């Protein structure tokens, strides 16, 4: 399709005889459900990034920890790659299977093991849906803060793998900030516990290292998450602007005023119109951009903060500022934002969802750059931002049935990510690197840093059997990328024999 994936990774994997492996698995694990027929494997050929598809060699659906242990040990002994998958909602090809490997589906590990209101934590299996944790904690007045837009479907194991965020991560943090402990299995089937029941644990912070490692270091088997008290009051302001640049500047001015909203989201006109047509949230469809600012806490503080934010927004150029009149309208405002992705899917045959992070002060500059790239490549871009923490999600609209449009969409996506790096940001915020952003890793990091990443991977997985070909590019790949894109003097990288 394009150069985003180094095909040598697949080529370097040893051939695996399906029949022999299937027989070995059935002998070792007679009660394990194994899918091997083409029609059963096909539904697992991609995750949420459907532009990339590979039919796996086999799919396994364990229900017990001992099954996963035995499977990993067998794969380790035979040199068979393993790709872990949760709900399959990821958007970077992180759970894309391998034609020469096993897809390990952890969806049946879906039990909430404990909700402890005194300790304010919950122990859950990796297949538990994000939203289900908050639903289970609600009777105790508690909830789980990270709330990705896919929270109704995405699983906590996948959230750990990608370090997922959500619209409230500005104030309450990403997944990594809301974990106490993760139990994992290594590729050898060894059990490890990273973190502890306390707020801190001795030694290296391996929990933070593992969170966001995209299934490359181990398999998540249990997660202990922090629970927070539900805020007494939550109010949402909706501000409309006549220019996206003014809206971008308003974000920085809110933070500069010393106010940390529970959520601070931005949508441009294309995203506004799509969401309003789909959800009927009450958005002003003639606005160039809107900001949604949620303030939560105790009544007196929220009331004062709403007045302060309204004043900042007006001074920043907002033509209108509306306070949600009741809880129903607050929910509608957020429903429009959380359904922006499917809403855009209704106005275009296909769309490509990007994920990058930039310093807040660079929002106006980056928005202008995206607009220029949109004109250059002849593709519309709908912009949706976790504006408060600079995490942007440009949605590139295209039609894969038209020759060359997918390639143009990928090209503009790569340019947007490189723009993020150029202004001091990152190529990802919460979707991960997966297979999608392999090239842009070469723009973000130099050869010494990428070599270090390979060393960390090797410390957990010396044979490179867990999710190979994702997240960390080979230096050969980066050298080829550098030959095409001279970037900040970092590229091209020297060719190294090992990678």
N, C-alpha and C positions, 0 to 999 in steps of 0.2 A: 504494500500500500504506500508506504513512505519510509523514511529513514529513522523514524522514532524508535524503532526497536532493533537491536543488534541481532541479526538472524544467526550469527555465529553461536549465540547461547544455545539455541535449539540444536544447531548442528553439532555442538560439542557434547551434547548429552548422549549417553550410550543408548543403543536400541534396546527396547524392552519387549520381550515376547508376551503379548497380552494373555494368551492361554496359560502359559507357565505361571505367570504372576497370579492370575485369577485362581488357579488351582492351589498355589501356595497360601493365598489368603484364606480360601475356604477351608483348608486343612488346619491352619493356625487359629482361625476365627470362624467357626461354623455358624455362629449366630449373628454375624455381621451382615447387614444388608449391603450388597455390592451391585451397582449398576454397570452393565457392560455392553448392552445392546445399543446400536446407533440411535434409535428413537428415544431411548432413556437418557442417553448422554447429551443429546442436542440441547435440552433446556439449560444446561450448565455451561454453555460455550462462552458466556461473557458475564461481566458484572454490569453495573449501571452505565458503563461506557461501552455502548453496544457497537461502536464503530470497529472495535477489535474483537475478533471471535476465533476461538480455537476449541475444537472438540477434545475433551480429555481422554486419556487412555482408559481410566476407570474412575468411577465416583463411588465413594464409600460414605455411609451415613451411620456412624456409631451412636450408641445411646449410653454407653458406660465408659468411665475413665480407663478401665483395664483394656478395653478394646482399642482405644487410641494408643495406649502404651505399646501394646503388642504390634499394632500396625506400624508405628514409628520404628520400632526395633527391627522389624522385618525389612522395611524400606531402607533403613540405614545399612543393614547387612548386605542387601542386594544392590545398593547404590541407586535406588529409585527416587526421583524427586517427588516432593509433596507440596501442594499448594492448599492452604487453609482457606475456607470460605464460610462466612456467616450468613447474613440475609441477602448478600449479593447486591446491596444498594450502593456500593462504592463507585466513584466517578473517575478513577484514574487507571483502571485496568489492573488494580492491585490483586484482585482475586481471579484474574484471567488464568485459565488452566493451561497445562502443557500437554501437547500431543503425546509426549513420552513420559508422562507423570500421572500421579494419583491426585484427584481433587478430594480433599478431606472436608466434608460438610459438617459443621458443628451445630447446625440449627436445632437438633433434637435435645441439646443441652439447654433446656429452656425453663428451668425451675428457679424460682426465688427461694433461696435456702433460709434466709433469716432477714427480718427487719427489726433492728434494735433501736427503739426510740430514745432510750436512755443514753446510749453511746452515739446516737445519730449516725448510724451506718447501716448498710444492707450488704449481705453476701448473696451473690447471684451467679448463675452459670452463664457462660459466654453467649448462649443463644437467646437470652432474655431480651425482649425489645426495650429500647431506651425509655419509651413512654410508660411501659408497664412498671418500671421501678417507682416512678412518681405516683402512679395509681395505687400501688401497694402501700406506699408511705403516706398517702393523703389522709387516712383516718387518724394519723398521729400528728397532723399539722406539719408534715415534712414533705420535701420533694428533692429530686435529683436535678441539679442546676443545668448541666450541659444539655442543650436542646436543638440538635441539628434539625434542619427542615424535614428530614426523612425520619424523625423520631418515632412516628407511628409504626414504622416497619424495620428500621435499622437495629442491629443487635449490639449489645454492650461489648462483646468481644471484638467486633469490627470497629467500634468507637475507640477501643484501646489501641488497636492496630494502626489506626489512622490519626489518633489524637484529635478526635472530632471536637467541634466547637458548637456554634449555634448563635442565635440572635442575642443571647444574654451573656455571652462569654466576656464582653468588655468588663463587666463588674464581677462576674462570678468565675471566670476562668474557663480554660479548656478541660478536656478529659484529664490530662495529667495533673491538674490542680485539684481534682475532685476524687482522687483515688487514695486509698490507704494501702491496698495490698493486691497483688495479682499472683495467682498460682499458675505455673506453666509446666509444660513438658518439653524437654529438649528433643532433638532429632534422635538421640539415643534412647528416648523413653524415660529419661531421668526427671524426677519431680523436683521443681525448685519453687521457692516462695520469695517473691521480690516485694520489698516493703514490709510493713508490720501493722499490727492493730493499733499501735501508738501513732502519734502525729509525725514522728520521725523514727528512723531506724539506723543502726550503726553501719559503718562501712560506706562503700561507694553507693551512690544513688542509682542502683540498677533499675529501680522502678521507672525513673524518668528516662533512662536509656532505652528501656524496652517499649515504653509508650510511644507510639508513632513509628515503630520499627517494621510495620507492614508485613508481619508474618514471616520475617526473615531470620529471626533469632529463636523462636519457640512458638508453641501452640498454647493459647490461653485456655485454661480449664476452669478457673473460678476467679471472680473479681469482687473485691470489697470496696464499695464506693461510699463517699461521704454523703450524708443527707443534711439539708439545710432547713431551717424553719421557713414556712411560707411567709412572705412579707405581709404585714398587716394591710397595707394599701398599695395599689399599683395604679398609676395614671399614665395615659399616653397622649402626647402632643403630636399632631400631624401638621407639618409646616410645608407649604408649597413655595416654589421658587421659579423665577423666569429664566434662570440659567443654572446649568449643572455646576459651573465653577463657583457660583455664589453658595450653592448648597454644600459643596466641598469645603469652602472656607468656613462655613457656619459650624461644621463638625469640629474643626480645630479650635474655634472660639468657645464652644461649649466646654471642651476639656480644659482650655486655658483659664476659664472662669472658675476652675476648681470643682466642677460638678462631674460626678461619675454616674452616668445613667445606667439603669439596669440593662437597657438595650438602646442602640443608636444605629438605625438602618437607613439606607438611602436607595432610591430607585429612580431611574431616568424615565423619560416620557414613554418610550416603547414598552418598558416593563410595567409602567403605571397603567397604560391602556390595556395591555394584555391581562393584567391581574384584575382590573375593574370589570372587564367584560366577562371574566370567568367567575369571580367571587362576589362582585357587587359590594365591595368594601366601603364605598363612599369616597374613593380617591378623586381628586380633581384631574380629569383627563387632559386638560389643556395646559397643565403645568409642565415645565421642562424637567423638573425633579421634585421629589418630596423627601422629607426626612421624617422618620418615626422615632420619637424619643420617649422611652418609658422610664419613669422615675418611681422607685418603690422604697418602702420603709414604713416609718410611723407617720400618722396623718399630718402632724404639724410640719415635719420636715419635708414631706412630699408636697404639701401645699406651697411652702416657701420656694422649693426648688422649681416647681412648675412656673411660678411667677418669674423667677430669675431666668430660666431657660427661654420663656416666651419673649422676654426683653432682649436676650442675646440674639434670638432668631430674627426678631424684627430689625434689630440694628444691623444684622448681617445681610439683610435684603429680602427676607421672607415677605411675600405679598399677602400671605394669610397664615394664621396659626390657629389651629382648632384643638381644643381639649375634648377627648372622648367623653361624651355626656354620661355614660354609664358603662357597666361591665360588658354588656352586649356589644356596644360600639367598640370598646377596647379590643375585644376578641375579634371583631370583624376587621379592624385595622391590621392586626397581626395575621389574620387568616390570609389577607391579600398578599402580604409579604412572604409568608411561609409557602404559599402556593404559586409563587412567581415562576418557578421552573416548569411545572405542568401547564401553567397559563401560557407561557411562551411557546410550549409545544403545540398549542392549539392554533397558532398563527404562522407556523412554519413546518414544512415536512420533517425537518431535522434541526437540531441545535446542538452546539458543542459548548459545554459548560466549563469555563476556565476557573482557576483558583490560584490567586496570587496575593501577596501581602505587601503593603507599602507604608512608609511613614505617613501619618495623617496629613502632615503639612504638604505632601506631594499630591494629594487628591486632585486639585484643579489641573495640575500639569499632566497627570496620568490620564485623566478624563479627556483632556484635549488631544493627547497622543492617541488614545483609542479611537476617537472620532476621526482623526486623520488616517489611521490604519483602515478603518471601516470604509472610508472613501477610496483609499488606494486599492483595496482588494475587492471592492464592489459587493460587500456583504454587510447586512445590518447587524448591529450589536446592541443588545439590551443589557443595561448595566444594573446589577444588584449588588449592594455592598453591605458587609458588616462594617459600616463606616467608622464606628468608634474605635475599632482596633485595626483599621486599615486592610481588612480582609475583603478582597474584591472577587466578584463572580460575574465577569462578562459572559453573556450568553450569545454565541455567534450563530446566527441563523443561516441555514443553507439547505440545499436540496441534493441529497446524495445521488438522486437519479440523473442529475445533470452532470455531464463529464467535467471533471476538474474542480467541482465545487467543494468536495470533501478535502481535496488537497489544499485548496485556498483557505478553507476554514482552519485546517491544521497549521498552515503557514502563519496566518494572522494570530492564531493562538500562541504560537511560539514567539512571535514578535512582541506580543503583550507581556509575556513572562519575562522576556529579556529587557523590556522597558521597566518592569518592576525591579529587576536587579540593578539597572542603571541608576535608579533614583534611591538606591539604598535599601530595597526591600528583598523579598524572597519569592521563589517560584511556587510556593505553596503555603497555604494557611491551615487547611483542615482536610483537604481531599487526598493528601499524600502524593507521592511521585509515581508509584506503580510503574506501568509500562509507558504511560502517556508522556512523562516529563523527563525521560532519560537524557535526551539531548540537552535540555536546559539545566540539568545538573552540571553539565560541563561549563555552562556560562556562570553558574553560581559559585563553583568550587574549583580550586586548582588541583594539580596532580598530587601534591603531597596530602591534601585533605582527602581526596578520593581514595588514595592508597590506605590512609588511616581507616576510612569506612570499611574497606575490604578486610582490614585486620580485625576490626571489631566483629564483623560478620564471621570471620574464620574462628574467632575465639568461642563462639557459640555453636557454629556449624562448619567444622573444618572441611567437609566434603562439598559444601555448597548445595545441599539438597533441599533446603527450605525456600520455596518461592524464588528459584533462580531466575535471573534476567530482569528483575524488578529493582526499582529504587536506586541502586548504585550502578553507574555505567562502567563498562570496561574502559581502560585508558586508551585502547585502540579506538573505541567509539568516540572518545573525546578528541583524539588526534584528528580523526576524520571530520568531526564537527568543527574543530578549530581551523582546518584547512579551508572551510567554507565561511566561517565567521570569526574574524579577528576581534576579540572582545577583551577590553581592559588590559591588554598585554598578557593575559593569562594563557591564551591559546595561540598556537596549538601546543598540546602537551607532548613531551617526549614519549616515544614508544618504549614501553617496558616489556620485558620478555614474559613476566608472569601474567599480566593482565591483558 
